[in-house]
Amino acid sequence: MSDLTLTQMAVDVLTTADGRAKTALSRTHAARWQAAREAGENIPLGDAMPPLRPSRPDKPELLNPRDVPRRRPGSPQGRIALLHAMAHIELNAVDLHWDIIARFSQVKMPMGYYDDWVKAADEESKHFNLICDCLEALGSHYGALPAHAGMWRAAEDTVDDFMGRLAVVPMVLEARGLDVTPGMIEIFDKAGEAQAVSAMNVIYAEEVAHVAYGSKWFHFLCGRHDLDPKEVFHELVRKYFHGPLRPPFNEEKRAEAGLPPDFYWPLADSPPTPR
């Protein structure tokens, strides 16, 4: 393990199926990378190629999005279903962040790019485990319910498009998390679910940086190729994201992450409400 390149570490995580084992390995590799960087040592990037799809446990059963039962958060079972969906999102995020490290390793990027996505993968691993702990405290577990089969679609659609991946995954999908998480925190707070509220507050605080990483490196690549970031973002989202963006948007947190309103409102299914 000590001789692994960074892309081999990524493939190691991506080819591990069990969620707890995947995230433990992710955190181990991230800690090694971060320790080496702090010590001034360089772990080679390498050129290991990730699989098209990451390994997954036998459960949860993955369904067409239309077939996933609706979650009614007013009931205990509904809140368990909401937590289960969150755990599934976080596990996919772990794989997405390791995949973007290895998938586009042929593109020369500053070392800060790898630092950012290793840190993001480490934090997503922590998030998955926090939500799994909440599920287990409520007598359930990840895999107990069916899950959304379309979570990896953005990765497959952008397998050959580095800027498309940055546009759709952190700047659209993860930005959506900034929009919906405050409402979920309120649901669990009203239900007296203190452990879930604590976990979601950690996730909410750290997800802003993940969106910001996407915006930063998207703008970096636009600058490298002398492209207008807003125009290219609109073009790529229309190409790869299936459907309009849905308000309401968390404009404050999006701005904190480097996403101004003129990036996302033109892609929305309804115009902004006049102030």
C-alpha positions as CSV (number, residue, x, y, z in Angstrom):
1,M,0.0,0.0,0.0
2,S,2.9,2.4,0.8
3,D,4.0,2.4,-2.9
4,L,0.6,3.3,-4.4
5,T,0.3,6.3,-6.7
6,L,-2.6,8.7,-6.2
7,T,-4.5,7.3,-9.1
8,Q,-4.0,3.8,-7.8
9,M,-5.4,4.9,-4.5
10,A,-8.4,6.3,-6.3
11,V,-8.9,3.0,-8.2
12,D,-8.5,1.1,-4.9
13,V,-11.4,3.0,-3.4
14,L,-13.5,2.8,-6.5
15,T,-13.2,-1.0,-6.7
16,T,-14.1,-1.6,-3.1
17,A,-17.8,-2.5,-2.8
18,D,-18.9,-2.3,0.9
19,G,-19.7,1.3,1.9
20,R,-18.0,1.2,5.3
21,A,-14.9,-0.5,3.9
22,K,-14.8,2.0,0.9
23,T,-15.0,5.0,3.1
24,A,-12.4,3.6,5.6
25,L,-10.0,3.0,2.7
26,S,-10.8,6.5,1.3
27,R,-9.9,8.1,4.6
28,T,-6.7,6.1,5.0
29,H,-5.5,7.1,1.5
30,A,-6.5,10.7,2.1
31,A,-4.6,10.8,5.4
32,R,-1.5,9.4,3.7
33,W,-1.7,11.9,0.8
34,Q,-2.2,14.8,3.2
35,A,0.6,13.7,5.5
36,A,3.0,13.4,2.6
37,R,2.1,16.9,1.3
38,E,2.6,18.4,4.8
39,A,6.0,16.7,5.0
40,G,7.0,18.1,1.6
41,E,7.0,14.6,0.0
42,N,5.5,13.9,-3.3
43,I,3.4,10.8,-3.9
44,P,3.4,10.2,-7.7
45,L,0.1,10.8,-9.5
46,G,0.5,7.8,-11.7
47,D,-1.9,6.9,-14.5
48,A,-4.2,4.1,-13.2
49,M,-7.5,4.1,-15.1
50,P,-10.6,3.9,-13.0
51,P,-13.5,1.6,-13.9
52,L,-16.5,3.1,-15.8
53,R,-18.7,2.3,-12.7
54,P,-17.5,1.9,-9.1
55,S,-18.0,-1.3,-7.2
56,R,-21.2,-1.3,-5.1
57,P,-22.6,-3.6,-2.4
58,D,-25.4,-6.0,-3.2
59,K,-27.8,-3.8,-1.2
60,P,-29.4,-1.3,-1.7
61,E,-31.4,-2.4,-4.7
62,L,-30.9,0.3,-7.3
63,L,-34.2,1.4,-9.0
64,N,-35.1,3.7,-11.8
65,P,-35.7,7.1,-10.2
66,R,-39.4,6.9,-11.0
67,D,-39.7,3.7,-9.0
68,V,-38.1,4.9,-5.8
69,P,-40.9,5.2,-3.2
70,R,-41.7,8.8,-2.2
71,R,-40.3,9.9,1.1
72,R,-42.7,11.4,3.7
73,P,-40.5,13.0,6.3
74,G,-43.3,13.6,8.7
75,S,-43.1,10.0,9.9
76,P,-40.2,8.1,11.6
77,Q,-40.0,5.8,8.6
78,G,-40.0,8.7,6.2
79,R,-37.1,10.3,8.1
80,I,-35.2,7.0,7.9
81,A,-35.9,6.9,4.1
82,L,-34.5,10.5,3.8
83,L,-31.4,9.5,5.8
84,H,-31.0,6.5,3.6
85,A,-31.2,8.6,0.4
86,M,-28.6,11.0,1.9
87,A,-26.2,8.1,2.7
88,H,-26.5,6.9,-0.9
89,I,-25.7,10.4,-2.2
90,E,-22.7,10.7,0.1
91,L,-21.3,7.3,-1.0
92,N,-21.7,8.3,-4.6
93,A,-19.9,11.5,-3.8
94,V,-16.9,9.6,-2.4
95,D,-16.6,7.8,-5.7
96,L,-17.1,10.9,-7.8
97,H,-14.3,12.7,-6.1
98,W,-11.8,9.9,-6.4
99,D,-13.0,9.3,-10.0
100,I,-12.3,12.9,-11.0
101,I,-8.7,12.5,-9.7
102,A,-8.0,9.5,-11.7
103,R,-10.3,9.9,-14.8
104,F,-8.6,13.0,-16.0
105,S,-5.0,12.5,-14.8
106,Q,-3.8,13.0,-18.3
107,V,-4.6,16.7,-18.0
108,K,-1.8,18.6,-16.3
109,M,-3.2,20.3,-13.2
110,P,-1.6,22.1,-10.2
111,M,-1.0,20.0,-7.1
112,G,-3.7,22.1,-5.3
113,Y,-6.3,20.5,-7.6
114,Y,-5.4,17.1,-6.1
115,D,-5.3,18.4,-2.6
116,D,-8.8,19.8,-3.0
117,W,-10.4,16.6,-4.3
118,V,-8.6,14.3,-1.9
119,K,-9.9,16.5,1.0
120,A,-13.4,16.5,-0.5
121,A,-13.3,12.7,-0.8
122,D,-12.2,12.4,2.8
123,E,-15.0,14.6,4.0
124,E,-17.6,12.8,1.9
125,S,-16.4,9.6,3.5
126,K,-16.9,11.1,6.9
127,H,-20.4,12.3,5.9
128,F,-21.4,8.8,4.8
129,N,-20.4,7.4,8.1
130,L,-22.1,10.1,10.1
131,I,-25.4,9.4,8.2
132,C,-24.9,5.6,8.6
133,D,-24.5,6.1,12.3
134,C,-27.8,8.0,12.4
135,L,-29.5,5.2,10.5
136,E,-28.2,2.5,12.8
137,A,-29.2,4.6,15.9
138,L,-32.8,4.5,14.5
139,G,-32.7,0.7,14.0
140,S,-31.9,0.7,10.2
141,H,-28.8,0.6,8.0
142,Y,-27.6,1.6,4.6
143,G,-28.9,-1.0,2.2
144,A,-32.2,-1.6,4.0
145,L,-34.2,0.4,1.4
146,P,-34.0,0.7,-2.4
147,A,-32.0,3.7,-3.8
148,H,-31.7,5.9,-6.9
149,A,-29.9,4.2,-9.8
150,G,-29.3,7.4,-11.7
151,M,-26.7,8.8,-9.3
152,W,-23.7,7.8,-11.4
153,R,-25.3,9.0,-14.7
154,A,-23.5,12.4,-14.6
155,A,-20.1,10.6,-14.3
156,E,-20.8,8.3,-17.2
157,D,-22.2,11.2,-19.3
158,T,-19.0,13.2,-18.7
159,V,-16.5,10.4,-18.8
160,D,-14.6,12.1,-21.7
161,D,-15.3,15.8,-20.7
162,F,-13.3,17.2,-17.8
163,M,-15.0,20.6,-17.9
164,G,-18.4,18.9,-18.2
165,R,-17.7,16.9,-15.1
166,L,-16.8,19.9,-13.1
167,A,-19.8,21.8,-14.3
168,V,-22.4,19.1,-13.6
169,V,-21.1,17.4,-10.5
170,P,-19.9,20.0,-8.0
171,M,-21.5,23.1,-9.6
172,V,-25.0,21.6,-10.2
173,L,-25.5,18.4,-8.2
174,E,-23.6,19.4,-5.1
175,A,-24.8,23.0,-5.3
176,R,-28.3,21.5,-5.1
177,G,-27.3,20.1,-1.7
178,L,-26.8,23.6,-0.5
179,D,-30.4,24.5,-1.5
180,V,-32.1,21.5,0.2
181,T,-30.1,20.8,3.3
182,P,-31.4,23.7,5.4
183,G,-34.9,22.3,5.0
184,M,-33.9,18.8,5.9
185,I,-32.1,20.1,9.1
186,E,-35.4,21.8,10.0
187,I,-37.4,18.6,9.5
188,F,-35.1,16.6,11.8
189,D,-34.8,19.5,14.3
190,K,-38.6,19.6,14.7
191,A,-38.6,15.8,15.2
192,G,-36.0,16.1,18.0
193,E,-33.5,14.0,16.0
194,A,-30.4,15.7,17.5
195,Q,-27.9,13.3,16.1
196,A,-29.1,13.8,12.5
197,V,-29.2,17.5,13.0
198,S,-25.6,17.5,14.1
199,A,-24.5,15.3,11.2
200,M,-26.3,17.5,8.7
201,N,-24.8,20.7,10.1
202,V,-21.3,19.2,9.5
203,I,-22.3,18.2,6.0
204,Y,-23.8,21.6,5.2
205,A,-20.8,23.5,6.4
206,E,-18.3,21.3,4.4
207,E,-20.3,21.0,1.2
208,V,-19.8,24.7,0.4
209,A,-16.1,24.1,-0.1
210,H,-16.8,21.1,-2.5
211,V,-18.9,23.4,-4.7
212,A,-16.2,26.0,-4.5
213,Y,-13.5,23.5,-5.6
214,G,-15.6,22.8,-8.7
215,S,-16.1,26.5,-9.4
216,K,-12.4,27.3,-8.9
217,W,-11.0,24.6,-11.2
218,F,-13.7,25.2,-13.8
219,H,-12.7,28.8,-13.9
220,F,-9.0,27.8,-14.0
221,L,-9.6,25.6,-17.1
222,C,-11.7,28.3,-18.8
223,G,-8.8,30.7,-18.2
224,R,-6.3,28.2,-19.6
225,H,-8.3,28.0,-22.8
226,D,-9.4,31.6,-22.9
227,L,-13.1,30.7,-22.6
228,D,-16.0,32.7,-21.0
229,P,-16.9,30.7,-17.9
230,K,-20.6,31.6,-17.8
231,E,-21.2,30.8,-21.5
232,V,-19.3,27.5,-21.3
233,F,-21.1,26.5,-18.0
234,H,-24.5,27.1,-19.6
235,E,-23.5,25.1,-22.7
236,L,-22.2,22.2,-20.7
237,V,-25.1,22.0,-18.2
238,R,-27.6,22.1,-21.1
239,K,-25.7,19.3,-22.7
240,Y,-25.2,17.0,-19.8
241,F,-27.8,17.8,-17.1
242,H,-31.2,16.3,-17.9
243,G,-33.8,19.0,-17.2
244,P,-33.9,22.5,-15.9
245,L,-32.5,23.6,-12.5
246,R,-35.2,24.0,-9.9
247,P,-35.4,26.9,-7.5
248,P,-35.5,28.0,-4.7
249,F,-31.7,28.5,-4.7
250,N,-29.6,29.1,-1.7
251,E,-28.1,32.3,-3.2
252,E,-26.0,33.1,-0.1
253,K,-24.2,29.8,0.1
254,R,-23.9,29.5,-3.7
255,A,-22.2,32.9,-3.8
256,E,-19.9,31.8,-1.0
257,A,-19.0,28.9,-3.2
258,G,-18.2,31.1,-6.2
259,L,-21.5,30.6,-8.1
260,P,-23.2,33.9,-8.9
261,P,-26.9,34.1,-9.8
262,D,-26.3,34.7,-13.5
263,F,-24.7,31.2,-13.7
264,Y,-27.8,29.3,-12.6
265,W,-30.9,31.4,-13.0
266,P,-30.8,31.3,-16.8
267,L,-30.9,27.5,-16.5
268,A,-33.9,27.4,-14.1
269,D,-37.4,26.3,-15.0
270,S,-38.9,29.5,-13.7
271,P,-37.6,33.1,-13.6
272,P,-36.4,34.7,-10.3
273,T,-39.0,36.5,-8.2
274,P,-38.7,40.3,-8.4
275,R,-37.3,41.7,-5.2
